[in-house]
Amino acid sequence: KVTENAKNSLASLKRKNPRLEPTLAIIQAHNDHLIQEANKNFAKEVGLRVIHISLPEGSTRDEIVSEILRLNEDPNVQGLALDLPESLYSSKVLNAVKPEKDVDGLSNVNLGRLVCGDVNDCLVPPTVCAVMELLEDLGGKTVLLVGARGALGAALQSELQREGAAVLSCHWEAPQLQSQFRHADVVVFGSTKPDDVPVSWIKPGATIISCAHDLLSEKHSYGQQNNPAAEESVGSLAVAMRMQNMVKNMERWIQSQQSRKWDLHCLKLQPLSPVPSDIEISRAQSPKAVDVLAKEIGLLTDEIEIYGQTKAKVRLSLLERLKDQPDGKYVLVAGITPTPLGEGKSTVTVGLVQALTAHLNINSFACLRQPSQGPTFGVKGGAAGGGYAQVIPMEEFNLHLTGDIHAITAANNLLAAAIDARILHENTQSDKSLYNRLVPVVNGMRGFSAIQLARLRRLGINKTDPETLMEEEISKFVRLDIDPSTITWQRVVDTNDRFLRKITVGQAKTEKGFVRQAQFDIAVASEIMAILALTTSLQDMKERLGKMVVANDKKGEPVTAEDLGVTGALAVLMKDAIKPTLMQTLEGTPVFVHAGPFANIAHGNSSVLADKIALKLVGEKGFVVTEAGFGADIGMEKFFNIKCRASGLVPSVVVLVATVRALKMHGGGPNVTAGAPLKKEYTEENLQLVADGCCNLQKQIQITQLFGVPVVVAVNVFKTDSPAEVDLVCKIAKESGAFDAVPCNHWSAGGRGAVKLAQAVEKAANQKNSFKYLYSLELPIVEKIRIIAQKVYGAQDIELSPVAQSQVDRYTRQGFGNLPICMAKTHLSLSHQPERKGVPTGFILPISDVRASIGAGFIYPLVGTMSTMPGLPTRPCFYDIDLDPITEQVKGLF
């Protein structure tokens, strides 16, 4: 009956989850093959997969714990059971089993729930289940437990008492044993009965149950005919109950995978006025331990890798586990054309998710870019949000995080080193010498590596034996013939270092005169960063890394990282960086921080992988809020045309951030300069200046409407803004086609100050969505550039320099013409001229150069001159940053 029920339950689960393959691992440290066979037979009958780990007799507790810990981390094992000699069932061994995999229900966590009566959240140990199955009508009866110690004894006592029995317990050597036998209606042997305890002590007609694993003989008769005492053993029944527990465990596991409203413990805020510095606010809050947060949002223990107390990497295996889960709503936060100070998109993003989750009880996730060290120590400061809407701890967010940017720097510079080294070696060696070094004899054998075989296939050489290549084939194989004047791959460093904008490499005598001009870019401008942000899997990342074009050969053909043989090494350096980092907001809601491509020359959005994972975790009714760099004309346009194409995700709503300050600048206000006090036009009410500047807001709303997505305007309120100015912006925004426009005070009030925005976003997400791309990929490169320039920026036309036209022709000929466009232009104006505010018209957009990020998958035209290496100002942020040598606390970050 038990087996049949378990079989039917499992079959039902498999019908609903066709890919389900429940696996029970059993660790055995004895030579009882009967128990092993019973486990196999019952599992087969039920439909479970069982793997036995047979450890030698005499194995120590530490050896068993080591095996348990290994199986705990195996995602293919959903249940874990132990068949050990009685002496090895210690608390240390039993509690090494993860509670969610504890099929025998003997860990302290499971046992505690059982004893407390939380029967829906625990498993009754199989032996106890078997005992209870054999006993009926226990109400008012006296049950004696003999030799039932530890976890088994506690579980038996709890279940028997729950059924109304009076329970006595003693050990075999107890002096009162004979007396207690005489009064017991039921006797349960928790361990094998010693021979010196006669059955005649037992009350006539009493029921005897043995929990000892005796599968050879499961029924015995004791005593004289006028005092029969029949003993029943739970052996086979307990094994069947174990399989039933495994099925129950699978039901719970599947239920835990279903999208649900999170049981999230949100952190309380007590906003102060005036608002303290960002770092003071961050430090005043005590974040939850990241493993607690991970559990609250439905992550399994084997899906996170913890970095300290407040950060964790999330493994991509989660996507496979949740692939059948419906996605949540996808919200993009963009902005109007900003001042050099920024208008608070990150702050709005954080405030919005705090409002959604902490105040409206809706699952939501923020997905943010990782900040570069350049702005952190340069002009802008950190990027964790601000005020009472930020990611904490903000110093960890802004400094190194989990080392992803360092991994990108290492990978990028390895490739740069490989390029120059290859040019040197080809210029100083014969074909034969190169071949002997590239394909050396090792232990008398010569063989191609996997990446070399792939290069041979690309060259049309279908040979696998190095000894069979002809001279001409050897020459084709060993010579990349890189044209140094075409090298586009630069070295990177994550520091604003203007003196690296142009350098000379190869000046040492050892480089034999192969000197060339080169440069450094800031690390986040590396194509590897763009790849990290757009990749969808480890395999996809490897393929993208291999496709990166670093130069042309002397025939004008592209040379790739794959040609240089470095793809595998780059993937190894990036293997941890591909995993998003989990953090939290000030109110304890979850945040993914992942990737941070330069918004000017790349697409300026956080990673596709972070968004995809978050959309699964929030569930169908939840929200994922991500941010696009700079104004909607740059970050949002690239988000839709590049990121959404790579991910296949469809946005639900755009939140367009506007500030009175920026609108006044667009209305004709004086220049705003980082570090300088604001002029009175920005601190005093001026409705006319606001009204004049709303033309930029109207244009950005129109840009959003080009893509068919509803837009909600969020007015990020500063203390210098008057209510009349804020009301005017909201009125004009709604008249210009915004679904709604709401003022937000999250900077000073936390999530509570963005509740109206959250409600507007929730309503907008239910509107009809007719999302579409701006252009077809099949169009010629120049035509795609023209569409962006005219429809998005408002240009009259474009003008390509001869260099740019030459590059367009080359990329088209090389087969890269069908890639999306990633415009590299200033963020301070809709045009190419930073000083032109508002909505410039009638201008010709100059394209000075066109470059390609083939691995990332886009062509990027340079509009005017674009710096890929920022410089430090006269007074950088680092003047204010310090470390307390006693407390080790960071000071001065903002």
PyMOL commands that set and color helices and strands:
alter all, ss='L'
color gray80, all
select helices_A, chain A and resi 2-16+33-46+61-72+86-88+91-94+99-101+108-115+119-121+126-134+150-162+177-183+199-201+235-257+278-284+290-296+301-303+317-321+345-359+373-377+394-398+404-428+431-438+450-458+466-468+471-478+484-486+498-500+509-511+523-525+527-534+538-547+567-573+608-618+632-647+660-666+680-683+687-706+723-735+746-765+781-793+802-813+877-880
alter helices_A, ss='H'
color red, helices_A
select strands_A, chain A and resi 23-28+49-54+79-83+142-146+166-170+186-189+207-210+219-222+229-233+304-307+311-314+329-335+364-368+385-386+389-392+441-442+445-446+491-493+503-505+516-518+520-522+549-552+558-560+581-585+590-593+623-627+653-658+711-716+740-744+797-800+844-853+858-863+882-883+890-891
alter strands_A, ss='S'
color yellow, strands_A
deselect
rebuild
show_as cartoon
